[in-house]
Amino acid sequence: MPSSILIPVAIDHEPLVAQKILTARKLLEPGGRITLLTVLEQIPGFAAEFVTVKSENHLTDKIMKKLKGVAGEAADIDCMVETGKPGLRITAVAREINADLIIVGAHNPGALDYFLGSTASRVTRRAPCSVYVLR
């Protein structure tokens, strides 16, 4: 049984979060920890010069409040907001927290996803631990 489970939370896949947490609770070792993580992509340099407010700072606080709202009063759930490329940052955080399992959400792939790849597929290829793909 995993003692540390990482759950990436995409802003646009919020309805899947409760299902991910429920799955994590079934798999989690007694006394284990769940970490909810949202990764915000950085604004490209060519666009950043036109932005007067650092969106990461504003979004980080807003997303952290949402994650804590989802976690509720659960003492075994930590929340993190990071910036970077999600497929890379998720696996880096998994290493940092010594995660035993990552629970990612996936949707039915279409042609666009096939050519571009998805965050779930990037995580499964790069993860330092087991990955549970939830549909």
C-alpha positions as CSV (number, residue, x, y, z in Angstrom):
1,M,0.0,0.0,0.0
2,P,1.3,3.4,-0.9
3,S,2.2,5.8,2.0
4,S,2.5,8.9,-0.2
5,I,0.1,9.6,-3.1
6,L,0.3,12.5,-5.4
7,I,-2.8,13.7,-7.1
8,P,-2.3,16.3,-9.9
9,V,-5.3,18.6,-10.2
10,A,-5.9,20.3,-13.5
11,I,-8.0,23.4,-13.4
12,D,-10.2,22.2,-16.3
13,H,-10.7,18.7,-14.8
14,E,-12.0,19.7,-11.4
15,P,-15.0,17.3,-11.3
16,L,-12.6,14.4,-11.4
17,V,-10.8,15.4,-8.1
18,A,-13.3,13.9,-5.7
19,Q,-13.1,10.6,-7.6
20,K,-9.2,10.7,-7.4
21,I,-9.3,11.4,-3.7
22,L,-11.8,8.5,-3.1
23,T,-9.5,6.2,-5.0
24,A,-6.5,7.4,-3.1
25,R,-8.2,6.8,0.2
26,K,-8.9,3.2,-0.8
27,L,-5.3,2.6,-1.6
28,L,-3.5,4.7,1.0
29,E,-1.6,3.1,3.8
30,P,-2.9,4.0,7.3
31,G,-1.0,7.1,8.4
32,G,-0.1,8.0,4.8
33,R,-0.3,11.3,3.0
34,I,-2.1,12.6,0.0
35,T,-0.7,15.6,-1.9
36,L,-3.0,17.7,-4.2
37,L,-0.9,19.5,-6.8
38,T,-1.8,22.0,-9.5
39,V,0.9,23.1,-12.0
40,L,0.4,26.5,-13.6
41,E,2.2,27.0,-16.9
42,Q,4.4,30.1,-17.1
43,I,3.7,32.9,-19.5
44,P,6.1,32.8,-22.5
45,G,8.8,35.5,-22.4
46,F,7.5,37.2,-25.6
47,A,4.1,37.7,-23.9
48,A,5.3,38.4,-20.4
49,E,6.5,42.0,-21.3
50,F,2.9,42.9,-22.0
51,V,1.5,41.7,-18.7
52,T,1.5,44.2,-15.8
53,V,0.4,41.8,-13.1
54,K,2.2,38.6,-12.4
55,S,-0.6,36.1,-13.2
56,E,1.2,33.3,-11.3
57,N,1.0,35.2,-8.0
58,H,-2.7,35.9,-8.4
59,L,-3.6,32.4,-9.7
60,T,-1.4,30.7,-7.1
61,D,-3.5,32.1,-4.2
62,K,-6.8,31.4,-6.0
63,I,-5.9,27.8,-6.8
64,M,-4.5,27.2,-3.4
65,K,-7.8,28.2,-1.9
66,K,-9.6,25.9,-4.2
67,L,-7.3,23.0,-3.4
68,K,-7.7,23.6,0.3
69,G,-11.5,23.7,-0.2
70,V,-11.4,20.3,-1.9
71,A,-9.2,18.9,0.9
72,G,-11.5,20.3,3.5
73,E,-10.5,19.5,7.1
74,A,-8.6,16.4,6.1
75,A,-5.4,16.3,8.2
76,D,-3.7,13.9,5.8
77,I,-4.0,16.0,2.6
78,D,-1.4,18.6,1.6
79,C,-1.9,21.1,-1.1
80,M,0.8,22.5,-3.5
81,V,0.7,25.0,-6.4
82,E,3.8,25.0,-8.7
83,T,4.7,26.6,-12.0
84,G,6.2,24.9,-15.0
85,K,5.3,22.3,-17.6
86,P,2.8,20.0,-15.9
87,G,4.2,16.7,-17.5
88,L,7.7,17.5,-16.1
89,R,6.8,19.3,-12.8
90,I,4.4,16.6,-11.6
91,T,7.1,13.9,-11.9
92,A,9.7,16.2,-10.2
93,V,7.3,16.8,-7.3
94,A,6.7,13.1,-7.0
95,R,10.5,12.6,-6.6
96,E,10.7,15.5,-4.1
97,I,7.9,14.1,-1.8
98,N,8.9,10.5,-2.4
99,A,5.5,9.6,-3.8
100,D,4.7,5.9,-4.1
101,L,1.8,6.5,-6.5
102,I,0.5,9.2,-8.8
103,I,-3.2,9.2,-9.6
104,V,-3.8,11.1,-12.9
105,G,-7.0,11.6,-14.7
106,A,-7.4,10.9,-18.4
107,H,-10.1,11.5,-20.9
108,N,-10.9,9.7,-24.1
109,P,-8.2,10.6,-26.5
110,G,-9.1,12.3,-29.8
111,A,-7.0,13.0,-32.8
112,L,-5.7,16.2,-31.3
113,D,-4.5,14.4,-28.1
114,Y,-2.9,11.7,-30.2
115,F,-0.7,14.1,-32.0
116,L,0.1,16.5,-29.1
117,G,0.2,14.0,-26.3
118,S,-1.4,14.5,-22.9
119,T,-0.2,15.3,-19.5
120,A,-1.3,11.9,-18.3
121,S,0.8,10.2,-20.9
122,R,3.8,12.4,-20.1
123,V,3.5,11.6,-16.5
124,T,3.3,7.8,-17.1
125,R,6.4,7.9,-19.2
126,R,8.5,10.0,-16.7
127,A,7.2,9.0,-13.3
128,P,9.6,7.7,-10.7
129,C,6.8,5.5,-9.2
130,S,3.6,3.7,-10.2
131,V,0.9,5.7,-11.9
132,Y,-2.8,5.0,-11.7
133,V,-4.8,6.4,-14.6
134,L,-8.4,7.1,-13.7
135,R,-11.0,7.5,-16.4
